[in-house]
Every structure is written in structure tokens, then in C-alpha cells.
């Protein structure tokens, strides 16, 4: 008989609480892809969501082959409101215990450097889609009496960031939403976690138009999964945790100046 502290028992316990199915958005690369991989390794079946069909289908095939789980691909652009219908439709007849809102992107530069439509798309992906998915899938999670939601926010959610004004604002929204939902749903058995990474080695930098070294993605996701059900917010990396703590001590104008320096320190991508 396995001891209660063994990894095998811990994985079974996780799968019992947050399985059998998980929905992961932004799953074709980066943090979302790594969530899909680590959840499949824990025995969860996956509904993986992203825009790029070839990469998404290749991931689903790999998860089925390597972990013996079911994996369903949903090709959807979450900047379109109707995309959420496709995601929710894929959950029909499947007992979803975990939602991971991993899709997101940034626009770098002065607010007026990008057209208004681009800013709306950022808000659609970074804020509206997570809100809609939580609202649409939340009743099922609550009726189960157990489950979870992980929202991939950012260290940027802790301070205003000139040069990333709309992006940082969107992550502040997601951080606040996550903390409030964690309070509302805790007593009903559903855990909500805001994951707040700093710079991470993903394709995010290329989309944002910057070059910046970051943490490896694997420990970022592992830390989030270990914190689910134990904490409401997790900031990954010692330096990032220090920055997050310091922002609470600074006057608001000083926080903005710090945010501006952080963005300015990132070299534009060639």
C-alpha cells in the first residue's frame, strides 16, 4: 500500500479533485502548453484551446500517446466572443474539474502606438475570455463541490507599466478577479489561483516585440499546480516575489516610475 505522502498518491488525489477533465487555453505554446503537459502527466484528460491547429493537434496526439489520456483540440481565437461557445461546447458530456485560462498577449509601446482595435483584442483575450469561461463553466464546478480555476495573470498586475499600459491594466483586472472569486467559491469547494509569473522563456516576448530572458516555463507551472488549493496568488521566482512585495510599500506614483523602468529595460526585438 502506498504511503500518503508518495508522489503517486499525491497525483491521484490531484486528479480526483481537479479531474477528470481540464480545459486549457493558450495551449499551443508557452505556459498554456506546459500546463497541458503537466496535467496530462497527472492523469487528467484535456480540452486544449488555441488558434494554431497544426500545433494544437500535434500536442493532443503527443498527450494521448505519452500519457494515455484523452485530448480534444478546440481551434478558437479568444478575441472573438463566439469562440467561448466553441470551448464550452467541447465540454458537453465531459466532467470538467479544472479551467486554466492561459491565453494572453501584450502590446509594447505608447498607448497610441497601436490602433484601438488591437487594444480591444488584448482586452478580449486577457480579460473577457477568462471572465466568460469562469462564468460559463463555474456553475458546473460549483455543482461538483470540488474543482479549480487557474488564471495566468502576471507580475505586471501589481503595478502600472507605461509602455505596457493596457497589458498591465488587464493583468491587474485578472489578479483582482481571481482573488475575489477565490473568496466567493472557497466555501463551495472550488479553488481559484492567480499565477503571476515575471519574464518567462516563452513566445510571449516575440509577440510583445521585446527580447528578455526569463525563467524556464516548467518550474513556473509546477509551482502553480503545487499552490492550487493552498494559496490564492502565487508569484514565481524569488526576485519577482521581492518586486511584488516592494510594490505594496511604494507610493502609487513611484510604482508607476518603477513600472516604466521595467518596460524600458526590455530591448526591442530585432
PEMOUR-V730986 format. One record per residue. N is the residue number from 1. SS is DSSP state (H for helix, E for strand, L for the rest). Layout:
# PEMOUR-V730986
{{N | SS} {N | SS}}
This chain:
# PEMOUR-V730986
{{1 | L} {2 | L} {3 | L} {4 | L} {5 | L} {6 | L} {7 | H} {8 | H} {9 | H} {10 | H} {11 | H} {12 | H} {13 | H} {14 | H} {15 | H} {16 | H} {17 | H} {18 | H} {19 | L} {20 | L} {21 | E} {22 | E} {23 | E} {24 | E} {25 | E} {26 | L} {27 | L} {28 | L} {29 | L} {30 | H} {31 | H} {32 | H} {33 | H} {34 | H} {35 | H} {36 | H} {37 | H} {38 | H} {39 | H} {40 | H} {41 | H} {42 | L} {43 | L} {44 | L} {45 | E} {46 | E} {47 | E} {48 | E} {49 | E} {50 | E} {51 | L} {52 | L} {53 | H} {54 | H} {55 | H} {56 | H} {57 | H} {58 | H} {59 | H} {60 | H} {61 | H} {62 | H} {63 | H} {64 | H} {65 | H} {66 | H} {67 | H} {68 | L} {69 | L} {70 | L} {71 | E} {72 | E} {73 | E} {74 | E} {75 | E} {76 | L} {77 | L} {78 | L} {79 | L} {80 | L} {81 | L} {82 | L} {83 | H} {84 | H} {85 | H} {86 | H} {87 | H} {88 | H} {89 | H} {90 | H} {91 | L} {92 | L} {93 | L} {94 | L} {95 | L} {96 | E} {97 | E} {98 | E} {99 | E} {100 | E} {101 | E} {102 | L} {103 | L} {104 | L} {105 | L} {106 | L} {107 | L} {108 | L} {109 | L} {110 | L} {111 | H} {112 | H} {113 | H} {114 | L} {115 | L} {116 | H} {117 | H} {118 | H} {119 | H} {120 | H} {121 | H} {122 | H} {123 | H} {124 | H} {125 | H} {126 | H} {127 | H} {128 | H} {129 | H} {130 | H} {131 | H} {132 | H} {133 | H} {134 | H} {135 | H} {136 | H} {137 | H} {138 | H} {139 | H} {140 | H} {141 | H} {142 | H} {143 | H} {144 | H} {145 | L} {146 | L} {147 | E} {148 | E} {149 | E} {150 | E} {151 | E} {152 | E} {153 | L} {154 | L} {155 | H} {156 | H} {157 | H} {158 | H} {159 | L} {160 | L} {161 | L} {162 | L} {163 | L} {164 | L} {165 | H} {166 | H} {167 | H} {168 | H} {169 | H} {170 | H} {171 | H} {172 | H} {173 | H} {174 | H} {175 | H} {176 | H} {177 | H} {178 | H} {179 | H} {180 | H} {181 | H} {182 | H} {183 | H} {184 | H} {185 | H} {186 | H} {187 | L} {188 | L} {189 | L} {190 | E} {191 | E} {192 | E} {193 | E} {194 | E} {195 | E} {196 | E} {197 | L} {198 | L} {199 | L} {200 | E} {201 | L} {202 | L} {203 | L} {204 | H} {205 | H} {206 | H} {207 | H} {208 | H} {209 | L} {210 | E} {211 | E} {212 | L} {213 | L} {214 | L} {215 | E} {216 | L} {217 | H} {218 | H} {219 | H} {220 | H} {221 | H} {222 | H} {223 | H} {224 | H} {225 | H} {226 | H} {227 | H} {228 | E} {229 | L} {230 | L} {231 | E} {232 | L} {233 | E} {234 | E} {235 | E} {236 | L} {237 | L} {238 | H} {239 | H} {240 | H} {241 | H} {242 | H} {243 | H} {244 | H} {245 | H} {246 | H} {247 | H} {248 | L} {249 | L} {250 | L} {251 | L} {252 | H} {253 | H} {254 | H} {255 | H} {256 | H} {257 | H} {258 | H} {259 | H} {260 | H} {261 | H} {262 | H} {263 | H} {264 | H} {265 | L} {266 | L} {267 | E} {268 | E} {269 | L} {270 | L}}
